[in-house]
Amino acid sequence: DLGDHKMELEYLLKALAIREKVLLPDHPDLASSYNNVGSTYGDLGDHNQALEYQMKALAIHEKVLPPDHPSLAISYNNVGITFAYLGQFSRAAECMEKALEIFERSLPAGHPHIESTKKSIVNLLAAHTSLDDHNNALEYTHLSRSIPDAPSLALEKWITGMPSIGIEEMYIWASDKSWPEQKDAIVAQYNLEEPGCY
């Protein structure tokens, strides 16, 4: 409910004002407050304001935390998601990749943070390829290298969301030798006809 988020924001901003007065500018608790305010702005749909506060939290975390600390990765992921909401896909991808790298160095394989970040990257791939500018989608093929099933997941989302896109255009996601099998499986699953999806 927007009313609840507005009330939450009011209290978070009051708490932030107190912390800004009594804490050093690079205190981790201040970063937490910035992140909470940013998240609430995001819940309210004000992603520009969300980004402003999340960037402040990230700046503190970059300064005071070790480079492989999971809280730093969470900050990068939060900023990446907000960039994606703002349509800044290149910056979103950069932040999410940094988050994934940190999570993979600092957490055990299969940890929920690793898996959710991978899903965020796949969703970014799918969202970006739903745009008409397929040439710019080429720059995102490097994302799939860190996620073994990203090409097929993104392609599946792309096909189901954009049924008029042809199979040839999907070759932009051919980042490994399993592409022919992936394409054939997707064509069979959705009863598609080459050269296009109708």
ChimeraX attribute file (.defattr): number of C-alpha atoms within 10 A of each C-alpha:
attribute: neighborCount
match mode: 1-to-1
recipient: residues
	/A:1	7
	/A:2	10
	/A:3	9
	/A:4	10
	/A:5	15
	/A:6	15
	/A:7	10
	/A:8	15
	/A:9	20
	/A:10	14
	/A:11	13
	/A:12	18
	/A:13	15
	/A:14	11
	/A:15	14
	/A:16	19
	/A:17	13
	/A:18	12
	/A:19	17
	/A:20	16
	/A:21	9
	/A:22	9
	/A:23	12
	/A:24	11
	/A:25	13
	/A:26	17
	/A:27	16
	/A:28	18
	/A:29	17
	/A:30	23
	/A:31	24
	/A:32	20
	/A:33	22
	/A:34	23
	/A:35	25
	/A:36	21
	/A:37	27
	/A:38	29
	/A:39	23
	/A:40	20
	/A:41	23
	/A:42	20
	/A:43	16
	/A:44	18
	/A:45	13
	/A:46	16
	/A:47	21
	/A:48	16
	/A:49	18
	/A:50	25
	/A:51	25
	/A:52	17
	/A:53	22
	/A:54	29
	/A:55	20
	/A:56	20
	/A:57	29
	/A:58	23
	/A:59	16
	/A:60	21
	/A:61	24
	/A:62	18
	/A:63	13
	/A:64	12
	/A:65	13
	/A:66	11
	/A:67	15
	/A:68	16
	/A:69	17
	/A:70	20
	/A:71	20
	/A:72	25
	/A:73	29
	/A:74	23
	/A:75	26
	/A:76	28
	/A:77	28
	/A:78	25
	/A:79	29
	/A:80	29
	/A:81	25
	/A:82	26
	/A:83	23
	/A:84	22
	/A:85	18
	/A:86	14
	/A:87	14
	/A:88	14
	/A:89	22
	/A:90	17
	/A:91	16
	/A:92	24
	/A:93	23
	/A:94	16
	/A:95	22
	/A:96	28
	/A:97	21
	/A:98	18
	/A:99	28
	/A:100	24
	/A:101	16
	/A:102	21
	/A:103	25
	/A:104	19
	/A:105	13
	/A:106	15
	/A:107	15
	/A:108	11
	/A:109	12
	/A:110	10
	/A:111	11
	/A:112	12
	/A:113	20
	/A:114	21
	/A:115	16
	/A:116	14
	/A:117	21
	/A:118	23
	/A:119	16
	/A:120	19
	/A:121	27
	/A:122	23
	/A:123	17
	/A:124	25
	/A:125	26
	/A:126	22
	/A:127	17
	/A:128	22
	/A:129	26
	/A:130	19
	/A:131	12
	/A:132	10
	/A:133	10
	/A:134	14
	/A:135	10
	/A:136	13
	/A:137	19
	/A:138	13
	/A:139	11
	/A:140	19
	/A:141	15
	/A:142	12
	/A:143	22
	/A:144	22
	/A:145	13
	/A:146	13
	/A:147	14
	/A:148	13
	/A:149	13
	/A:150	23
	/A:151	27
	/A:152	21
	/A:153	19
	/A:154	24
	/A:155	23
	/A:156	19
	/A:157	17
	/A:158	20
	/A:159	23
	/A:160	10
	/A:161	14
	/A:162	15
	/A:163	13
	/A:164	11
	/A:165	17
	/A:166	17
	/A:167	18
	/A:168	12
	/A:169	12
	/A:170	18
	/A:171	15
	/A:172	16
	/A:173	22
	/A:174	16
	/A:175	16
	/A:176	11
	/A:177	8
	/A:178	11
	/A:179	16
	/A:180	12
	/A:181	11
	/A:182	18
	/A:183	20
	/A:184	11
	/A:185	13
	/A:186	18
	/A:187	18
	/A:188	11
	/A:189	10
	/A:190	13
	/A:191	11
	/A:192	17
	/A:193	12
	/A:194	11
	/A:195	11
	/A:196	14
	/A:197	17
	/A:198	12
